[in-house]
Amino acid sequence: MPSVAAITSRAPRASRPHSVKLIGMDLDGTLLDSQSHLTAENIAAISDAADAGIQIVIVTGRRFHSARNTVDPLPCDFSVIATNGALVKSKDGETLQRHLLPADVARRVVTATAEFRAASGVIFDRPRQGQVVFETIDWDGPYVGPYLSRHRDFVAEIAPLEDCLDKEDPLEVMFLGECEMMARVMKLLENLDFADQYTLAQTVYEHRNLSMLDVLRRGVNKGATLEAWAGQLGVAREEIMAIGDNWNDREMLEFAGVPVVMGNSVPELKSLGWPVTESNDANGVAQAIRKFALNGHAR
């Protein structure tokens, strides 16, 4: 897998020199509207792209099962890059690539961040039960409880949290909470003496005062995995379109030959000179697909 430095050092692309053969798109804040709905217009545009022979790839920080259930209305084939690049699966759940965080590194991260234990969990690549592990869960709290309540069948509580790391490498260690707390977690993780053994992926929703921070295997991010998966499919960088809105989308956008930023994106992504489409509440994904992948053709 390419290194983070190898991807981020490449100059952004703002034009389309070749036809698009693969579209990689984020979910939350991008394909989904602010109510987490998949709109009919976006479905139609993606369907038209698939009918034109374009590969569809969902590239998300979500777990595979959460992402797969959300995009189930899509009438076409697609693959899913889940957990910010740690996992690639087919639409029917076949594992195509997997990049696990070594358990010993995960254990050191969990131990070093003990003060944030209520906001931290460990994610595994398991069929269902025990896929998401927290030490204790405040189901009535403002952040972790509401987030996990939609996925109760996947959740387990193990105390101390380190005990879940005795036999199996996880996909990631995750942190979830208010923006200020997650900023403190990120600063701590960036300065640990073994920080060169993992990669951080940050997602921030300031309007909701919600942030997520994922600790992944070193070198894993959306861009690196999209590059590896596209290479396996025989698709060149110049033939890849990527659409995203948040910090964890940056490497994917930097890699793609056709990067497109959502109108509701974090300001930094908008400042990098890439095309900006409409917001997720105005079907920005559909607009981008029609303009850059389907040459303006509409259904």
Secondary structure, 3 states (H helix, E strand, C coil): CCCHHHHHCCCCCCCCCCCCCEEEECHHHHHCCCCCCCCHHHHHHHHHHHHCCCEEEEECCCCHHHHHHHCCCCCCCCEEEEHHHCEEEECCCCEEEECCCCHHHHHHHHHHCHHHHHHEEEECCCCCCCCEEECCCCCCCCCHHHHHHCCHHHEEECCCHHHHHCCCCCCEEEEEECHHHHHHHHHHHHCCCCHHHEEEEEEEEHHHCEEEEEEEECCCCHHHHHHHHHHHHCCCHHHEEEEECCHHHHHHHHHCCEEEECCCCCHHHHCCCCCECCCHHHCHHHHHHHHHHCCCCCC
